């Protein structure tokens, strides 16, 4: 039986983009939820949530690393940038 991923079509938006950074965050008030952000060279990012499964979120957002790392309610557990 195949699983349905209703937001999987958003993944097409990242094809051809160049990753310039990655951030992994844990939400401080909900330890069951983590987020992975792929930051792209055009100052956009794409976000995945994880809990019971990994889920892509609503597509490309037009803000980069500064926006992703600027939330006090989240704990950054990994951050890396690429030249």
C-alpha positions in Angstrom: 0.0 0.0 0.0 1.5 3.3 -1.0 1.4 6.3 1.3 0.0 9.6 0.2 2.0 12.8 0.7 -0.3 15.7 -0.1 2.4 18.3 0.1 5.0 16.4 -2.0 4.3 18.5 -5.1 6.0 21.4 -3.3 9.3 19.5 -3.7 9.4 20.4 -7.4 10.0 24.0 -6.4 13.5 23.2 -5.2 14.8 21.4 -8.3 17.8 23.2 -9.8 18.4 25.4 -6.7 21.8 25.6 -5.1 21.9 24.9 -1.4 24.0 27.4 0.5 23.1 26.4 4.1 21.3 23.9 6.3 19.7 24.5 9.7 18.1 21.9 12.0 16.0 23.2 14.9 14.0 21.8 17.7 10.9 23.6 19.0 11.5 24.3 22.7 7.8 23.9 23.7 7.3 20.7 21.7 10.2 18.3 21.7 8.5 16.0 19.3 8.8 18.5 16.5 12.0 19.3 14.7 12.5 21.3 11.5 15.1 21.1 8.8 15.7 24.2 6.6 17.5 24.1 3.3 18.7 27.7 2.5 19.3 28.4 -1.1 21.8 30.8 -2.8 18.9 33.0 -4.1 18.0 33.9 -0.4 15.0 31.5 -0.3 14.5 28.5 1.9 12.5 25.3 2.0 11.3 23.7 5.3 10.6 20.2 6.4 8.9 19.3 9.7 9.5 16.0 11.4 7.6 14.2 14.1 6.1 10.8 13.2 7.1 11.4 9.6 9.0 14.1 7.5 6.7 16.6 5.9 7.5 19.3 3.4 5.9 22.7 4.3 4.0 25.0 1.9 6.8 25.5 -0.6 9.6 28.0 -1.1 9.7 31.0 1.2 11.4 34.2 0.1 13.7 34.8 3.1 17.1 33.3 3.9 19.4 32.4 6.7 18.8 35.5 8.9 15.0 34.8 9.0 15.4 31.1 9.7 17.8 31.6 12.6 15.8 34.5 14.2 13.3 32.7 16.5 13.8 32.6 20.2 11.3 29.8 20.8 13.5 27.4 18.7 16.8 25.8 19.6 19.3 25.5 16.7 20.9 22.1 17.0 22.9 22.3 13.7 23.8 25.1 11.4 26.1 25.1 8.4 26.7 27.3 5.4 28.5 26.6 2.2 30.6 28.9 0.1 
